[in-house]
């Protein structure tokens, strides 16, 4: 197989795969916090201040993502005989490195192990490799030109494809993994 490589710029707040992942990672925990604060506080005016503070935090985070990353995820992918690689494009990887190091430094200064761990984990995920033999689940999303690959519990890649290369990548993945698309899943030879 010849090595397939491509780069893509994905809008963070308009892509359904990214929005679902954000909803799971951020929406559920903060949703639970909002419910607990609303129920536990009764009619206290301080609860409204707390909820407003959470809303301002979300707004500032959105502004930060729009200002620094232009609201886009810049990724590059490659597929070869060994597996699939997903990495952040060099320019965005540099910005990520700065933000991750700042998160680690601020976490160390404030003795916040969670912030330190978050910065370290984010930096470690700048490049992800999945070998063909470890891929256990493939989900094809033709409408958004996205293919979701899963190996272990925490090993996953979302292949954001272009309209031009999606059919070729889908065929290659079906051949390499044996995981057929939804319409063909019942016809496994």
N, C-alpha and C positions, 0 to 999 in steps of 0.2 A: 504494500500500500504506500502510495506517495503521501508525504506529510501534508495535511490540510491545515492551513492557518488563516485566521481572519481576525479583524478588529471591529468593534462595534461600540457605539455610544447609546446607552439605554436611558430613557427618561425615568428617573427614580419614582416620581409621584404620579406617573401615568401607566406604568407597567404593572399588570395584575399580579404577576409572580412576586415582584418586589413588594408590592402593597400587602399581599397576603403574609409574606414573611415579616414585614414590619408590624402588621396587626398581631401576629403571634408573639413576637418578641417584645413589643412595646405596648400595644393596645390592650392585651389581656391583663398584664400586671397593673398598668395605670388605671384601667377600667375597674379592677378590683379595689384599688386604693380609693378611687372616687366614690365607689359604692360604700365602702367601709366608713369613709369620712362623712359622707352624707347621712348614713344611717346612725352612726355613733354620736354625731354632734347635735342632733335634734334641730332646733331652729337657731343655733348660735351664729352670730354674724362672723365669727372667726372661721367657721367652716367655709363660708363664702370666700373669705380671703385666701384660705388654703387652696380651694378649688380654682380660684382665679390665678393663684401662683402657678399651679400645674398648667393651666391654659397658657400663661405667659411663657413658661418653660418650653412648651411645644412650639409656640410661635417663634421664639428665639432660635430653637433648634432648626426649624424650617428655614428661617432666614440665613442661618449659618451654612446650611447645606446648599442653599441657592447661591449664596455669595462665594463660597469657596469652590464648590464643585459644579456650579451652574445648573444644579438640579439633575446632573447626569452621572451615570456610572460608566466609566470608560474601561472596557475589558478587552482582553485579547485571548484567543483560544487556539489550541493546536491539538490535532489528533494524528497519531502515528501508530506503528505496530505495537507499541508498548501500552498505550492508553490515551487518556484525555488530560490536557493541562488547561487550567483557567488561571489567568493572572491579571492583575490590574495593570493598565498601560502605564508606561514609565512616568509620564507627567503627573498623573493622578497618584501613582504610587509614592512619589516624592512628597506630595501634599499629605497623603495618609501617614507617611512616616513621621512627618513633623507633628501632626495632631496626635498620633499614638505616643510619641516620646513626650509630648507636653502632658498628656493624660497620665503617663507613668510618673513623670516628675511631680506633678501636682498631687498625685496619689501618695507618693513617698513623703512629700512635705506635710501633707495633712494626715499621714498615718492611716490612709484609707486603702486597705488591701484589695477591696473590690475594684477600685479605680485602677490600681496597678495591674491587677489581673485582666481587666477589660482591655487596657492598652496593649498588654502583651499578647493576648489572644487575637486582637484585631490585627496586630502586626504579623502574627504567625500565619494568618489566613490570606495574605497578599498573593500567594501562589498555591494552588491546590492541584495535586496530581491523583487521578484515579486510574489504576491499571485495569485492563479489560477483565481480568479474571475475578476482580473484586466487585464489579458492578452487579448489584442484585436486583435493581428495579429501574425501569426506564419509563418515563411518562412523556408522551408527545403532545404538545399543544400547538397544533397547526395554525390556529387563528392568530396567535401571537408570535409565531416562529420561534418557539422556545422548546427545548428538550431538557427535562429534569432527570439527572442521573443520581442514583443513590447507591452507596456501597455499604457502609455501616451506619450506626445510629447517628453519628455526627459527620459522616463523610458524604457530602453531596455537592453537586455542581449544577447550576442552571446554565445551559448552553443557549445563549441569546444568538440566534441566527439571523441572517438576512433573508429576504424573500428569494433571492437567487440561490443561496447555498443550502437552504433548508432541505429540499428534496434529496440532495446528494448526502447530506449528513444523516438524515433519517435512514436512508438505505444502508449506509455504512454502519450505523449503530445497530440496525436490525441484524446485519450479517455478523458483526463482532460479538454482540451480546445474546442474540437469540430472542430478545424481547421485541415482539411485534407491536405495531401501532394498534390502537383501539379497534378499528374495523377488522384487522387481520388477526387479532389475538385468539379468536376461536379456531383458526385454521393452522394450528401449529403442526408441521409435518412429523 
